[in-house]
Amino acid sequence: MIVRLLSALSLAFATTTTFAATANAPRDEARYVVLTSPGEHLFESTPLGNGRLGAALYGGITEERIVLNETGLWSGSPQEADRPDAHKALPEIRRLLLEGKNHEAEALVNSNFTCAGAGSGKGSGANVPYGCYQTLGNLRLIFTDSSATKPVTNYRRTLDLVEAVGRLDYEQDGVRFTREAFVSAPDEVIVIRLGASAPGRISFDARLDRPERFAVESYGAGDLLMHGQLNDGRNGDAGVRYAAALRIIQRGGSIENIENTVRVRGADEALVFVTAATDIKTFAGRKITAARDAAVDDMDRATGHVPPGPHDLISSEYRAARAAEKSYGKLRAAHVADYRRYFDRVALELGAPDPVAAARSTPERLKAFYEGGADPSLAALFFNFGRYLLISSSRPGGLPANLQGIWADKIQTAWNGDWHTNINVQMNYWPAETTNLSELHEPLFALIGSLVAPGEKTAKAYYGARGWVSFLLSNPWGFTSPGESASWGSTVSCSAWLCQHLWDHYLFTGDRVFLERIYPILKGSSEFYLDMLILEPKSGWLVTAPSNSPENAFLLDGKPAHVCLGPTADQQMLRYLFAATREAATLLDRDQSLRAELAAARPRLAPTRLGADGRVMEWLEEYPEADPQHRHIAHLWGLYPGNEITPRGTPELAAGARKTLDVRGDGSTGWSLAYKMGMWARLGDGDRAHKIFRNALKPADAATTKVRFSGGTYANLFGSHPPFQIDGNFGGAAAIAEMLLQSSATGIELLPALPTAWPEGSVRGLRARGGFEVDLSWREGGLTTATIRSVGGAKTTVRHGDKIIPLELAPRETRELRF
């Protein structure tokens, strides 16, 4: 194979196509993330990915550090985390809650109703069975050319959101050096091209490393293999095994391996290929993708659970070699075509062309915008970046985007880099349907499906109930138990929130096959909640018990308490779930008795109410708040992403939601501000949503990362919690879409929350519930044209302001409306 590869060098370098700007691509100020200095942190890197493999390039001059990721790099292993006798404590917990003894109930939950064992390890689970998503490691390119330490000019590092290509250009010692990189989904490989304007000026050493649990082997000129096994949480041998293969080919000069280093000297150009595989088995024991199945089979044959030798190479090495046999131009063209089949579905332009913005770096634009400057295209850039991240971190057949998408530079990733299901993983997928990336929702659906079987055990162990339930911690190992602390781990409505994504996908697509597939999941979730609800005797309402309002506390006898009866968020989610399940059963003509049960229970759920001060109540009782500006705002779930609070349908509740948001304030963490943007958009207040967007883009850096809940946006546009957390990126993109288009199963509203800061613009390709695709153009703050295309939909009602237009379209028909 290596001989064949070396003979193919001329082919690999034969095509070095430069791709020009294409028609209908966004303007430069909405297309490129621009950095003008090397990065020192992940949030200053250029992130690239294909849904499975990730690479983050730091752009160093003397050393280029490339953080490598593969979505299966999870420590830990399956465990029995349920307490089998937890249900025996349930009657006493409920008795205490009904008597107003929440502190005593919370103590009992902590001692009897949390998970067994260490749980998430308090968010540091790398070495316990829960596990942690980890970095694959680093590829380091150490440059040894005679000019490597000389002054640098004209440094410019860009991420092209239209083509998903990172590029670095700089000048040094009279030579223009370039690096270009992408992560190909068609070829499952990371590709980096290094070039120079003068011959013989590419010289570097290449190494692979990882903070722990790795070995590196050299098996031929230009080839390295790094492999190892992660901690299974028990110091056993059941941990995930991984391997990463590096292959470098050069034009001109020389290449050799010295120990575990590839040494390139005096080359005119070099191509670097990296790919990786793991043997992770997850989601009901099934390996994640067919591609990984092949990789793991090769790994098993090659290693037999022992380190592979230089002649026993896994399929990750094969993929690197296979990619190297193609020309760079063909690899790049295949990658761009694959990526753009998703990205090109939507195009957003805001404001007039802005050469000043186009000439600035992204950090300069963030600073100027936060300080009050006008830069409409920055919102378009942020929107495009959010869609880019979803395309790059979530592909059908793979794992869902986690708290950091797929990008992680540590062994202990913040909060384990898992799937928090009390808002975070849901927010990751808020842009999937509205911004026309519906297929990318599939990994979340697979995760939800994987929780049903273990969740049935959890439902029985803790509640003696039918159906299934999952609390707020999720990992690849089927963890569905409550968290290790009652203060946050008892939120019982997380699985109901997950089910919203299933039904919403059906509302957007009308996919009957999908409905058949997910109906048992909806049914099982509804059965669980029907069984676990209790009667609150003072009101006669049905309520969840015990539960939390996500991560928030109220004051009782002057002390913070968390465990409660029927928090508002739970009740709103159950109303949605019961209605969705009942409608799905009706459409499929199934389960008449269940439909009747749901119809009887839903009106008895505790309603959303206003407190004495006019705000929406977060709990069943009007408790004093421990933190009135808390980052979570779950009791407005019914406003967004739910649909039970609307300015037209429930004006009193909408007014109460506005007061609630006023008190919560316009500052917070990155994801919380994205949530508030979406809520203000649902209230029709585009200017308030835009104000919060400005706050969300507050520049963040290494110093602000040390300030808890300081929020903001990092230099490379990653969202800050801190630390980096990707949900704010996805939530912000979704909120921008909500400002431009909102929909229900029966209607579409055009420009419902257009801010005055975006007086002119256009958007093409947004999706609406009911099966429609929408293009909009506006000028001087007023809608000029709307184009509605049927993508499975037939009847809808289009609204703009006071104008209402009933619409009926044939399949694939397009209708243009002028205003």
Order of alpha helices (4+ residues) and beta strands (2+ residues): alpha-alpha-alpha-beta-beta-beta-beta-alpha-alpha-beta-beta-beta-beta-beta-beta-beta-beta-beta-beta-beta-beta-beta-beta-alpha-alpha-alpha-beta-alpha-alpha-alpha-alpha-alpha-alpha-alpha-alpha-alpha-alpha-beta-beta-beta-beta-alpha-alpha-alpha-alpha-alpha-alpha-beta-beta-beta-beta-beta-beta-beta-beta
